[in-house]
């Protein structure tokens, strides 16, 4: 992927995000396109959507949200919504899905299409919080690389545990996120709301996608989301773990393009 694209859409986009949003607002009004906003997951940067940016850019303006600056899902959602075009398509993976579910309701008419990838509508469990606090402790002691190492087997399909290139990419995204932002993200996730009661209020066309080998947010959690959103489309991607956009990019791209063009 071109480094300039990463600079404008990815981890270094903090200062340019609002300006990019204004440009997309103007472009959307001029060309009646539906821009798409992509929200990365925990410890992930814009590189999570490397393949999708290249595919979606051909049919719509693309933005990658910066979710590193707030300690609650509501605050992250409000920041994204403030900078987003007036009406847009929205996709989020994992933590990005938690955020997208909230953005889609604030106010609902602005999100024209919704894609929830490898995520959950459920709130935090005590066991999950316990693990997150352990990871926060590691990050705060300068051991974020160890966190990335621990998470990698959970991030990917079991058949990819030996994929050194993918592991290197996960470590790179962790470096780009940084320990302070990681801690903020974890605190936001631990306090996330239960979205299940609100699923029925989502009226826009919705794609729910999950890898068949996703260990962090297994397929039954996506089935629950799809059952709660009337008319949504559920897809289970074979030979795929939690990072579906990186593990099975061609399949995910095809599905996202179809979702955008429906």
C-alpha positions in Angstrom: 0.0 0.0 0.0 1.2 3.5 -0.8 2.8 5.2 2.2 1.2 8.4 1.3 -2.3 6.8 1.5 -1.4 5.5 4.9 -0.3 8.9 6.0 -3.5 10.5 4.9 -5.9 7.8 6.0 -4.1 5.9 8.7 -2.3 6.3 11.9 -0.9 9.7 11.1 -4.2 11.2 10.1 -5.1 12.9 13.3 -4.5 16.5 12.2 -5.9 15.9 8.7 -9.0 14.0 9.7 -11.3 17.0 10.0 -10.1 18.6 6.8 -10.5 15.3 5.0 -14.1 15.1 6.4 -14.9 18.5 5.0 -13.6 17.6 1.6 -15.6 14.4 1.6 -18.7 16.3 2.6 -18.3 18.6 -0.4 -17.5 15.7 -2.7 -20.5 13.7 -1.5 -22.8 16.6 -2.2 -21.3 17.3 -5.6 -21.3 13.7 -6.9 -24.1 12.2 -4.8 -21.7 9.5 -3.6 -22.0 7.7 -0.3 -18.6 8.0 1.4 -17.5 5.1 3.6 -16.0 5.4 7.1 -13.9 2.5 8.4 -13.2 2.0 12.1 -10.3 -0.2 13.1 -10.2 -2.6 16.0 -8.3 -2.7 19.3 -4.5 -2.2 18.8 -5.1 -1.8 15.0 -4.3 1.1 12.7 -5.5 1.9 9.2 -3.4 -1.0 8.0 -6.2 -3.3 9.1 -8.1 -2.0 6.0 -5.1 -1.9 3.5 -6.9 -4.2 1.0 -10.3 -2.7 1.5 -9.2 0.9 0.9 -7.8 -0.1 -2.5 -11.1 -1.8 -3.4 -13.6 0.6 -2.0 -11.8 3.7 -3.2 -12.9 2.8 -6.7 -16.6 3.2 -5.9 -16.7 5.8 -3.0 -14.6 8.2 -1.0 -13.0 6.4 1.9 -12.0 7.6 5.4 -10.4 5.6 8.2 -11.4 6.9 11.7 -8.9 7.6 14.4 -10.1 5.9 17.5 -7.1 6.4 19.8 -8.0 9.6 21.7 -11.0 8.9 24.0 -11.7 6.6 27.0 -15.4 5.8 26.3 -17.1 4.3 23.3 -19.6 7.2 23.4 -16.8 9.8 23.2 -15.1 8.0 20.3 -18.4 7.7 18.5 -19.2 11.4 19.0 -15.7 12.4 17.7 -16.2 10.2 14.6 -19.7 11.5 13.9 -18.6 15.1 14.3 -15.9 14.7 11.6 -17.9 12.4 9.3 -19.8 13.4 6.1 -23.5 14.3 6.5 -24.5 10.8 5.3 -22.2 7.9 4.9 -21.7 4.1 5.0 -20.0 2.8 8.1 -18.0 -0.3 8.8 -16.2 -1.5 11.9 -14.2 -4.5 13.0 -14.2 -5.8 16.6 -13.8 -2.7 18.7 -14.7 -0.8 15.6 -17.9 -2.7 15.5 -18.7 -1.7 19.1 -18.2 1.9 18.1 -20.1 1.6 14.8 -23.1 0.2 16.7 -23.3 3.4 18.7 -22.5 5.8 15.8 -25.4 4.2 13.9 -27.8 5.6 16.5 -26.4 9.1 16.8 -28.5 10.1 14.9 -29.5 7.0 12.9 -30.4 8.8 9.6 -26.8 9.8 9.0 -25.6 6.2 8.7 -27.0 4.9 5.4 -25.3 1.5 5.5 -23.7 -0.5 8.3 -21.2 -3.4 8.3 -20.3 -5.1 11.5 -17.3 -7.3 11.2 -16.0 -9.9 13.8 -17.7 -8.1 16.7 -20.3 -8.4 19.4 -23.3 -6.6 20.8 -22.7 -7.8 24.3 -21.2 -5.9 27.2 -18.0 -6.9 28.9 -17.7 -9.9 31.2 -15.7 -10.1 34.4 -13.3 -12.6 32.9 -12.7 -10.3 29.9 -12.0 -7.3 32.2 -9.5 -9.4 34.2 -7.6 -10.2 31.0 -7.7 -6.6 29.8 -6.4 -5.3 33.1 -3.5 -7.7 32.8 -2.8 -6.3 29.3 -3.0 -2.8 30.5 -0.4 -3.5 33.2 1.9 -4.9 30.6 1.4 -1.9 28.3 2.0 0.6 31.1 5.2 -1.1 32.0 6.6 -0.8 28.5 5.7 -4.3 27.3 3.2 -3.6 24.6 5.0 -5.9 22.2 4.3 -8.7 24.6 0.6 -7.8 24.5 0.7 -8.1 20.7 2.4 -11.4 20.9 -0.2 -12.7 23.4 -3.1 -11.5 21.2 -1.8 -12.7 17.9 -3.0 -16.4 18.3 -6.5 -15.0 19.2 -6.5 -12.5 16.4 -6.0 -15.0 13.6 -7.3 -18.4 12.4 -5.5 -21.4 13.9 -4.1 -22.2 10.5 -2.3 -18.8 10.5 -0.5 -19.1 13.8 2.7 -19.6 11.9 2.2 -16.7 9.5 5.2 -14.5 10.2 4.2 -11.7 7.8 0.8 -11.4 9.4 2.4 -11.4 12.9 4.8 -8.7 11.9 1.9 -6.6 10.7 0.1 -7.0 14.0 3.2 -5.9 15.8 3.5 -2.9 13.5 -0.1 -1.8 14.1 0.6 -2.1 17.9 3.6 0.2 17.5 1.5 2.7 15.6 -1.3 2.6 18.2 1.1 3.0 21.2 0.7 2.1 24.8 -1.2 5.1 25.9 -3.8 4.8 23.2 -4.1 1.1 23.8 -4.9 1.7 27.5 -7.6 4.2 26.5 -9.0 1.7 24.0 -9.1 -1.0 26.6 -10.9 1.2 29.2 -13.4 2.2 26.5 -14.1 -1.5 25.7 -14.4 -2.5 29.4 -17.2 0.1 29.9 -18.9 -0.5 26.5 -22.7 -0.6 26.5 -24.9 -3.6 25.9 -26.1 -3.0 22.3 -28.5 -5.9 22.1 -31.6 -3.9 23.1 -30.8 -1.3 20.5 -30.3 -3.7 17.5 -33.9 -3.5 16.5 -33.6 0.3 16.0 -31.0 -0.1 13.3 -33.0 0.3 10.0 -30.2 0.7 7.4 -29.0 -2.1 5.2 -26.6 -4.1 7.4 -23.9 -6.7 6.7 -22.8 -8.8 9.6 -19.6 -10.7 8.8 -17.5 -13.1 10.9 -14.7 -15.6 10.4 -15.6 -19.2 11.0 -12.5 -19.6 13.2 -12.9 -16.3 15.1 -11.9 -17.1 18.7 -12.4 -13.6 20.2 -15.9 -13.0 18.8 -17.1 -16.4 17.6 -19.9 -16.8 15.0 -22.7 -17.2 17.5 -22.2 -13.5 18.5 -22.6 -12.4 14.9 -25.6 -14.6 14.6 -27.1 -12.8 17.6 -26.5 -9.4 16.0 -28.0 -10.5 12.7 -31.0 -11.9 14.4 -31.6 -8.5 16.1 -31.3 -6.3 13.0 -34.2 -6.9 10.7 -33.2 -7.6 7.1 -29.5 -7.8 7.9 -27.2 -10.2 5.9 -25.0 -12.7 7.8 -21.9 -14.1 6.2 -19.5 -16.5 7.8 -16.1 -16.4 6.0 -14.4 -19.8 5.8 -10.8 -20.4 6.9 -10.8 -17.0 8.7 -10.2 -15.8 12.2 -10.8 -12.4 13.9 -8.8 -10.2 11.5 -11.0 -11.1 8.5 -9.9 -8.0 6.5 -6.3 -9.2 6.5 -6.8 -12.9 6.5 -9.3 -13.2 3.7 -9.1 -9.8 1.9 -10.5 -10.9 -1.5 -13.7 -12.5 0.1 -14.2 -9.5 2.4 -13.6 -7.0 -0.4 -16.2 -8.7 -2.6 -18.8 -8.7 0.2 -18.1 -5.0 1.1 -18.4 -3.9 -2.5 -21.6 -5.8 -2.9 -22.9 -4.2 0.3 -21.9 -0.7 -0.9 -23.6 -1.2 -4.3 -26.9 -2.7 -3.0 
